Amino acid sequence: MEISWTGTVANVRGSWVRPATLWGLFAVPLMVAIMLGITSVGAAPVLAQRVPAAAASPPGTGLAWGDNADSQLGDGTTTNSSTPVVVDLPAGTTITAVAAGQGHSLAVTSTGTVLAWGANSSGQLGDGTTTPSSTPVSVDLPAGTTITAVAAGDRHSLAVTSTGTVLAWGLSLTGQLGDGTTTNSSTPVAVDLPAGTTITAVAAGNAHSLALTSTGTMLAWGANSSGQLGDGTTTPSSTPIAVDLPTATTITAIAASSSSHSLAVTSTGTMLAWGANFTGQLGNGTTTPSSTPIAVDLPAGTTITTVAAGQGHSLALTSTGTMLAWGGNGSGQLGDGSTTTSNIPIAVDLPAGTTITAVAAGAGHSLALTSTGTILAWGYNASGQLGDGTNSNSSTPIAVDLPADTTTTAVTGGSFHSLAIVPSASTSTTTLQVSPPNPTPDQPVTLTATATCTGSTPTGTVTFLDGTTVLGTEPLSGNPTATATLTVARLAPGTHRIQARYNGDSNCPASTSNSTTVTVPEPTVPKPTIPVTGTSLPTILTAGILLTLTGTALTLATRRRRPTHRP
């Protein structure tokens, strides 16, 4: 039986399953696998590629596809999708950068704020809670902070500010937040950078973090069991330490993997790698780990511009728009038409005439953005993370099934899901009317949603929600104003917070109305009356009860009978 352990994922005969994360024991199964000669055939969360402030993508909306068990697609559901769905961004929001982790997602907005959605068990959404969210919520940034880049790890998140500092939040079991502690934080904390340091990019691995400085050096912190911090030791660090780069080396791009290896591109277009190497993911022709950076064995004459790191494989983009890949390949994630592992870079089998401009890697899948704005994907696909409408693996690049006439400007991969940015000149707004606004018990309530879009007439559907409960989904109709109506037979007594979510289309992004509070009172019980026949009856006193005629009914009153005294 072929079994590989890679941090948070086990692969049994090529089928990916998810055991509990073995934080403290990660090195044990990994060393056992190496000692027994067991081959890992997978890959892992991605984790943050190069995202320098100057290279931010044009404003746009978000698409997501693949696994959605933790609501990491951000569409308001927990339903997987094998084709791209629109991320339900707040009305009027455009995004400039995205990052995908193990079960959560991040986006930088055009105003420098950060949105997050998905799993939140360790506070990785940064909103001050540990409550998951199926739609984007605002990260609770310090006042006056502007964010230029983000990265997402297994359960921690990183952000670069416009002043070159770094914030971190989420899990910190191995010090991956870099604040000198191993204490989790559900709101951003400052990474304890060396004095005078300016950061331009960050990358997040399973339990370690990397940062690129303005002078081309590198810092690293967090877990280090495989030497992924690159300082020549296997000792973890809760504060940033210098990566032991070769003399006179300047770094221009970085990537971190949850299989505990790290990658860097130099200013001369060569590559360095360090950390775990059980599937040859360091690309130096061996499977020997290294705690200091070593040269990747690139083909002669190759110049590398950017990199991506999967759990057990690595990707590189060349200056001519071609791609190289190396490491684990059990699901076809190297894209060469085989499932054979390689410990040196091999060419990805791209369609003829294709030029690649960006690359990303997930747990067992790979992604590439083309110069025409399309996306290619290959590798593991059980959750639909290749976005081609199927759940079949592919060992060669296939086209992601983007909405018609859609071009994308950025792509990233999480463990089992993928994200992309679509430039959009359109914004949508959804409003909701409730009639009657104060219904009585058992009174039908009519919900009317109106969707508007700056670029076109909205089409598609509106989902009506009572808190997190779906009341129903109705189609939009009308031009140029589009409306959808749902009548609810009754709302239970109590307070309801009703919203309408326009689900978006290929030309108009999704939006959600403000919450409308509807309070339904408890039903009142009328006082009992006794109907009688006739219109004139005397007052009757019998058995201590006084019956008085009022209209056509008798009102009952109890009169205490005085005791009778006889002399």
C-alpha positions in Angstrom: 0.0 0.0 0.0 1.3 3.4 -1.0 0.8 6.0 1.8 2.3 9.4 2.1 1.9 11.9 4.9 2.3 15.6 4.1 1.3 17.7 7.0 -2.5 17.8 6.8 -3.1 15.4 4.0 -2.6 11.6 3.7 -2.6 10.0 0.3 -3.5 6.3 0.1 -3.1 4.8 -3.3 -3.5 8.2 -4.9 -6.8 9.0 -3.0 -6.6 12.1 -0.8 -8.1 12.0 2.6 -7.9 14.5 5.6 -6.8 13.2 8.9 -6.5 15.6 11.8 -3.6 18.0 11.5 -0.6 16.5 13.3 1.1 19.7 14.3 3.4 18.3 17.0 4.0 15.0 15.2 4.5 16.3 11.7 8.1 15.3 11.5 7.5 11.7 12.7 5.4 10.3 9.8 7.5 12.3 7.4 10.7 10.7 8.6 9.1 7.3 8.6 8.0 7.8 5.0 11.6 8.8 4.0 13.2 5.9 5.9 10.8 3.3 4.4 11.2 4.7 0.9 7.5 5.6 0.6 6.8 8.0 -2.1 4.6 11.1 -1.6 2.5 11.8 -4.5 0.8 15.0 -3.5 1.0 18.6 -2.8 -0.4 21.1 -0.4 -1.8 24.5 0.4 -0.5 27.2 -1.5 0.6 29.4 -0.2 1.4 32.7 -0.9 3.2 33.7 -3.9 5.0 36.9 -4.8 2.6 39.8 -4.3 4.6 43.0 -4.4 2.6 46.2 -4.0 3.7 47.5 -7.4 2.3 44.4 -9.1 -1.2 44.5 -7.7 -3.8 43.2 -10.1 -6.3 45.6 -11.6 -9.5 46.0 -9.6 -12.1 43.3 -10.1 -14.3 40.8 -8.6 -13.5 37.2 -7.5 -14.2 33.7 -8.9 -13.7 30.5 -6.9 -14.1 26.8 -7.5 -13.3 23.5 -5.9 -13.8 22.3 -2.3 -16.2 24.4 -0.2 -16.7 22.3 2.9 -15.4 25.2 5.0 -17.1 27.9 2.8 -13.8 28.9 1.3 -15.5 29.7 -2.0 -17.2 32.7 -0.4 -20.5 32.3 -2.3 -22.7 31.9 0.8 -22.9 28.1 0.6 -20.9 25.0 1.6 -21.4 23.3 -1.8 -18.4 22.3 -3.9 -18.2 23.6 -7.4 -16.3 22.2 -10.3 -16.7 25.4 -12.3 -16.0 29.0 -11.1 -18.7 30.7 -9.0 -18.8 34.4 -8.1 -17.4 35.4 -4.6 -20.2 37.3 -2.8 -18.2 40.5 -2.1 -19.8 43.4 -0.3 -21.6 45.9 -2.6 -19.3 48.2 -4.4 -16.1 46.3 -3.5 -13.3 45.6 -6.0 -10.4 43.4 -5.1 -6.7 43.7 -6.2 -5.1 40.5 -4.8 -6.1 37.1 -3.5 -4.6 34.3 -1.4 -5.9 30.8 -0.6 -5.1 28.7 2.4 -6.0 25.2 3.6 -9.7 26.2 4.3 -9.9 29.9 4.1 -9.4 32.7 1.6 -8.2 36.3 1.7 -8.6 39.3 -0.6 -7.1 42.8 -0.7 -9.6 45.5 -1.7 -8.9 48.6 -3.8 -9.1 50.7 -0.7 -6.4 48.7 1.1 -8.7 46.8 3.4 -8.8 43.0 3.7 -11.7 40.5 3.4 -11.6 36.9 4.6 -13.9 34.0 4.4 -14.1 30.2 5.2 -12.7 28.3 8.2 -11.9 30.3 11.3 -11.1 27.8 14.1 -7.9 29.5 15.0 -9.0 33.1 14.2 -7.5 33.0 10.7 -10.2 35.3 9.3 -9.0 38.1 11.6 -12.4 39.5 12.6 -12.0 39.0 16.3 -14.0 35.7 16.4 -13.5 32.0 15.7 -16.7 31.8 13.8 -16.5 30.6 10.2 -18.1 32.7 7.4 -19.5 31.6 4.0 -19.2 35.2 2.7 -16.4 37.7 3.0 -16.0 39.5 6.4 -13.7 42.5 7.1 -10.4 41.8 8.8 -10.1 43.9 11.9 -7.1 46.0 10.9 -5.5 48.6 13.1 -6.9 52.1 12.4 -5.3 53.9 9.5 -3.7 50.7 8.1 -3.5 50.1 4.3 -2.7 46.6 3.1 -0.9 45.9 -0.2 -0.4 42.1 -0.2 -1.6 39.0 1.7 -0.7 35.4 2.1 -2.7 32.4 3.6 -1.3 29.4 5.3 -2.9 26.4 6.8 -4.6 28.3 9.6 -2.7 31.6 9.7 -2.7 34.7 7.6 -0.2 37.4 6.7 -0.4 40.9 5.3 2.0 43.6 4.2 1.2 47.2 5.0 1.9 50.2 2.8 4.7 51.2 5.2 6.5 47.9 4.8 5.5 46.3 8.1 3.8 42.9 8.4 0.6 41.8 10.3 -0.3 38.3 11.2 -3.3 36.5 12.7 -4.6 33.0 13.3 -2.8 29.9 14.5 0.6 30.4 16.2 1.5 26.9 17.6 5.0 27.0 16.2 5.4 30.8 16.2 4.2 31.4 12.7 2.7 34.8 13.6 6.2 36.1 14.3 5.3 38.2 17.3 7.6 36.4 19.8 4.8 34.1 21.2 3.1 30.9 20.4 -0.3 32.4 21.2 -3.1 32.3 18.6 -4.7 35.7 17.7 -8.1 36.3 16.1 -7.1 39.9 15.2 -3.9 41.1 13.4 -0.7 41.4 15.5 2.5 43.1 14.4 5.3 40.7 13.3 8.4 41.6 15.3 10.7 42.7 12.4 14.3 43.8 12.9 14.6 47.5 13.3 14.8 49.4 10.0 13.4 46.5 7.9 11.0 47.2 5.1 9.0 44.2 3.7 7.8 44.0 0.1 6.3 40.5 -0.1 5.2 37.6 2.2 4.5 33.9 1.8 2.8 31.5 4.2 3.4 27.8 4.6 1.6 25.2 6.7 3.3 26.4 9.8 6.1 28.8 8.7 6.2 32.2 7.2 8.6 34.0 4.8 9.2 37.7 4.0 11.2 39.5 1.3 12.9 42.7 2.3 13.4 45.8 0.2 17.1 45.0 0.0 16.5 41.6 -1.5 17.2 39.6 1.7 14.8 37.2 3.3 13.4 36.6 6.8 11.6 33.4 8.0 9.8 32.3 11.2 7.7 29.5 12.6 8.1 25.7 12.2 11.5 24.5 11.1 11.5 20.7 11.5 12.7 20.2 7.9 15.0 23.2 7.7 12.3 25.3 5.9 13.5 28.5 7.6 16.8 28.2 5.8 19.0 29.3 8.7 21.1 26.1 8.8 19.2 24.6 11.8 15.9 22.7 12.5 15.0 24.9 15.4 11.7 26.8 15.2 11.6 30.6 15.8 8.7 32.8 16.9 10.5 35.9 15.6 11.9 36.5 12.2 15.4 35.3 11.5 17.6 35.8 8.4 17.6 33.1 5.7 21.2 32.0 5.1 21.5 33.1 1.4 24.6 32.7 -0.6 26.9 35.7 -0.6 25.9 38.6 -2.8 22.5 37.0 -3.6 19.5 39.3 -4.2 16.0 37.7 -4.0 13.1 38.9 -6.2 10.3 36.4 -5.6 9.4 33.8 -2.9 7.0 30.9 -2.2 6.3 28.7 0.8 4.8 25.2 1.0 3.0 23.3 3.6 5.1 20.3 2.9 7.8 22.3 4.6 9.9 23.6 1.7 10.7 27.1 0.5 11.6 28.6 -2.8 13.2 31.8 -4.0 14.1 33.5 -7.3 17.3 35.5 -7.6 17.9 38.7 -9.4 19.8 36.7 -12.1 16.9 34.4 -12.8 18.3 31.4 -11.0 16.4 29.5 -8.2 17.1 28.5 -4.6 15.2 25.9 -2.6 15.5 24.5 1.0 13.6 22.4 3.5 11.9 19.0 3.0 12.8 17.1 -0.2 11.1 13.7 0.1 9.7 13.8 -3.4 12.5 15.8 -5.0 10.7 19.2 -4.5 14.0 21.0 -4.1 14.8 20.2 -7.7 18.5 19.5 -7.2 18.5 15.9 -8.4 18.3 14.4 -4.9 15.7 13.6 -2.2 17.9 14.9 0.6 16.5 17.8 2.7 18.5 20.9 3.2 18.4 23.5 6.0 20.1 26.1 3.9 19.3 27.3 0.3 20.6 25.2 -2.5 20.5 25.8 -6.3 17.7 24.3 -8.3 19.1 22.3 -11.3 17.5 24.4 -14.0 18.0 23.7 -17.8 20.9 25.6 -19.3 19.9 29.1 -20.5 16.7 29.2 -18.4 15.7 32.4 -16.6 13.0 32.2 -13.9 10.7 35.1 -13.0 8.3 33.6 -10.4 7.6 30.4 -8.5 4.9 28.5 -6.7 5.1 25.8 -4.1 2.7 22.9 -3.6 2.8 20.4 -0.8 5.2 18.1 -2.6 5.8 19.8 -5.9 7.2 23.1 -7.2 6.5 25.2 -10.2 8.5 28.0 -12.0 7.6 30.5 -14.7 10.4 31.3 -17.2 11.1 34.6 -18.9 9.8 33.2 -22.2 6.3 32.3 -20.7 7.0 28.5 -20.5 6.8 26.5 -17.3 8.9 24.0 -15.4 7.7 21.6 -12.6 9.3 19.1 -10.3 8.6 16.9 -7.2 5.6 14.7 -6.5 3.4 13.7 -9.5 1.0 11.0 -8.4 -2.0 13.1 -9.5 -0.3 14.6 -12.6 0.5 17.9 -10.9 3.7 18.3 -12.9 1.7 18.6 -16.1 4.0 16.5 -18.3 1.4 13.9 -19.3 2.7 11.4 -16.7 2.4 10.5 -13.0 6.1 10.0 -12.6 7.9 11.9 -9.8 10.9 14.1 -10.9 13.7 15.5 -8.7 14.8 17.9 -11.4 12.7 20.5 -13.3 10.8 19.2 -16.4 8.8 21.1 -19.0 5.0 21.4 -18.4 3.2 20.3 -21.6 1.4 23.6 -22.4 -0.9 23.9 -25.4 0.9 25.2 -28.5 1.3 29.0 -28.7 0.5 29.5 -25.0 2.3 32.1 -23.0 2.0 32.0 -19.2 2.2 35.1 -17.0 1.5 33.7 -13.5 1.6 30.4 -11.7 0.0 28.9 -8.5 -0.1 25.6 -6.8 -2.5 23.7 -4.5 -2.5 20.5 -2.5 -2.3 18.3 -5.5 -3.1 20.6 -8.4 -1.4 23.4 -10.4 -2.7 26.5 -12.0 -1.4 28.9 -14.7 -2.7 32.3 -16.0 -2.2 32.9 -19.7 -1.4 36.1 -21.5 -4.9 36.1 -22.9 -6.5 36.0 -19.5 -7.6 32.4 -19.5 -6.5 29.8 -16.9 -5.1 26.4 -17.2 -5.2 23.7 -14.5 -3.9 20.2 -14.0 -3.4 17.5 -11.3 -5.7 16.4 -8.6 -9.4 17.2 -9.1 -11.6 15.3 -6.7 -13.2 18.5 -5.4 -13.4 20.2 -8.8 -10.4 22.4 -8.1 -9.4 22.2 -11.8 -12.6 24.1 -12.7 -13.3 22.2 -15.9 -16.8 20.9 -14.8 -15.5 17.5 -13.9 -13.9 15.6 -10.9 -11.3 13.8 -13.1 -7.6 14.3 -12.6 -5.5 15.5 -15.5 -1.8 15.1 -16.1 -1.7 17.8 -18.8 -3.1 21.4 -18.6 -6.8 21.8 -19.3 -8.8 25.0 -19.6 -10.7 26.3 -16.6 -14.4 26.7 -17.6 -14.6 30.5 -17.1 -17.9 32.4 -17.7 -18.3 33.5 -21.3 -16.2 36.5 -22.4 -14.4 36.5 -19.0 -10.7 37.3 -18.7 -8.8 37.0 -15.5 -5.8 38.9 -14.1 -4.7 36.8 -11.1 -4.9 33.2 -9.9 -4.1 31.4 -6.7 -4.6 27.9 -5.2 -5.5 26.6 -1.8 -5.4 23.1 -0.6 -8.4 21.9 -2.6 -9.8 25.2 -4.0 -8.8 27.9 -6.5 -9.4 31.6 -6.7 -9.1 34.2 -9.5 -9.6 37.9 -10.1 -11.8 39.1 -12.9 -11.5 42.8 -13.8 -14.8 44.5 -13.7 -16.1 47.9 -14.5 -19.4 46.9 -12.9 -20.6 47.1 -9.4 -24.0 45.9 -8.1 -26.3 46.9 -5.3 -29.1 45.0 -3.8 -32.0 46.5 -1.8 -34.8 44.7 0.1 -38.3 45.7 0.9 -40.5 43.8 3.4 -44.3 44.1 3.3 -45.9 44.4 5.8 -42.9 45.7 7.8 -44.5 44.7 11.0 -46.5 41.5 10.3 -49.0 40.0 12.7 -48.7 36.3 13.6 -49.6 34.0 10.7 -49.7 37.0 8.3 -48.0 36.3 4.9 -44.8 38.4 4.3 -43.7 39.6 0.8 -40.0 40.1 0.2 -39.0 42.2 -2.8 -35.4 42.5 -3.8 -34.1 45.0 -6.4 -30.7 44.6 -8.0 -28.9 47.3 -10.0 -25.6 47.1 -11.8 -23.5 49.9 -13.2 -22.4 47.9 -16.3 -25.5 46.0 -17.4 -29.0 44.8 -16.4 -28.5 42.1 -13.7 -29.7 38.6 -14.5 -29.8 35.4 -12.6 -31.3 34.8 -9.1 -31.7 36.3 -5.7 -31.5 34.2 -2.5 -33.5 35.4 0.5 -32.1 34.7 3.9 -33.4 34.7 7.4 -30.1 34.9 9.3 -28.3 31.9 7.8 -31.5 30.1 6.9 -32.4 30.1 3.2 -36.1 31.2 2.7 -36.0 30.7 -1.0 -34.3 31.6 -4.3 -36.2 33.5 -7.0 -35.2 34.7 -10.6 -34.7 38.3 -11.4 -36.9 39.9 -14.0 -37.3 43.4 -15.5 -35.2 45.9 -17.5 -33.3 48.1 -16.6 -34.3 47.5 -13.0 -34.4 43.9 -12.0 -36.5 42.6 -9.2 -37.3 39.2 -7.5 -40.2 38.5 -5.2 -40.8 35.8 -2.6 -43.8 35.5 -0.4 -43.4 33.7 2.9 -46.6 32.2 4.3 -45.7 33.0 7.9 -42.7 34.0 10.1 -42.5 32.5 13.5 -42.9 34.8 16.4 -39.7 36.5 17.3 -37.0 38.7 15.7 -35.8 38.0 12.1 -32.9 39.5 10.2 -33.8 39.3 6.6 -31.3 39.8 3.7 -31.4 39.4 -0.1 -28.3 38.2 -1.9 -28.0 38.8 -5.6 -26.0 35.9 -6.9 -24.3 37.7 -9.7 -23.7 36.8 -13.4 -20.7 37.0 -15.8 -21.1 40.7 -16.2 -22.3 41.8 -12.8 -20.8 40.9 -9.4 -22.8 39.5 -6.5 -24.1 41.8 -3.8 -26.1 41.5 -0.6 -28.6 43.9 0.8 -28.4 45.4 4.3 -30.2 43.4 7.0 -33.8 44.3 7.6 -35.1 43.4 11.1 -38.6 42.1 11.3 -40.3 41.4 14.6 -43.3 39.2 14.8 -45.2 39.4 18.1 -46.5 36.5 20.1 -50.3 35.9 19.3 -52.7 37.3 21.9 -55.4 35.2 23.6 -58.8 36.9 23.9 -60.8 36.9 27.1 -63.4 34.2 27.1 -67.1 35.2 26.6 -70.3 33.3 26.7 -72.6 33.9 23.7 -76.3 33.9 24.5 -79.6 34.0 22.6 -81.8 37.0 22.9 -81.3 40.7 23.4 -82.6 41.3 26.9 -81.7 39.2 29.9 -81.7 40.2 33.5 -78.7 40.0 35.7 -78.6 36.5 37.2 -77.0 35.6 40.5 -76.5 32.0 41.0 -74.0 29.8 42.8 -72.0 32.9 43.6 -71.5 34.0 40.0 -72.8 37.2 38.6 -73.7 37.2 34.9 -74.3 40.6 33.4 -75.6 41.0 29.9 -73.5 43.1 27.6 -74.7 43.3 24.1 -75.4 39.8 23.2 -72.9 38.1 25.5 -72.7 37.5 29.2 -69.7 38.6 31.1 -68.8 36.4 34.1 -67.8 37.8 37.4 -67.4 35.9 40.6 -69.1 37.4 43.7 -68.2 36.1 47.1 -71.5 35.1 48.9 -71.8 36.7 52.3 -72.5 34.3 55.0 -76.1 34.2 56.3 -76.4 35.1 60.0 -79.5 34.0 61.8 -80.4 35.4 65.2 
